[in-house]
């Protein structure tokens, strides 16, 4: 799988030839000013919740690419009202088999409202299972005991976890989360974009190393392979 970081919590992940785009917040992010949002590929957009720093570019990218947006039912309705009709509504606990693999919606402890202030449904994380490997995209979440269910029932090869604290769990809780999901290969997200979520990157990497884990902090625009 090829993983490209577009800043904040936005990743493009290629799975079985399909381009999965998670929480597209690119054009308003000054740290991602060098990214051409009009060249970002997407066959599917996975939307964890409705906050602007996760959904800012969803409508434009979905209309340009025709990507199917996988999201909560309330976000599906909102997107339909924005002229995006290629949506697949889901909710926490549900799963669906797509042509790239299976998507399981899991709990995220956060909030969710849409840019116009309307209700965004339950925030979610996603577990993706495919022939090329499995991974967990946590979305915005606190540390939650429900993460243990992922570790008990699914094999996760790598996970994308928020690290920035203040609005989500921080580094120390992310280490506990990696224990819960039984995964030691972590990619960090939701840090440094705003003043509230600045982290000490070196310290974070060292903390993970002392716990016997690998933390990858990608540069915006960087692509890695798993």
Secondary structure, 3 states (H helix, E strand, C coil): CEEEEEECCEEEEEECCEEEEECCCCCCCHHHCCCCHHHCCCCEEECCCCCHHHHCCHHHHHHHHCCEEEEEHHHHHHHHHCCCCCEEEECCCCEEEECCEEEEEEECCCCCECCCCCECCCCEEEEEEECCEEEEECCCCCCCCCHHHHHHHCCCCEEEEECECCCCCEHHHHHHHHHHCCCCEEEEECCCCCHHHCCCHHHHHHHHHHCCCEEECCCCCCEEEC
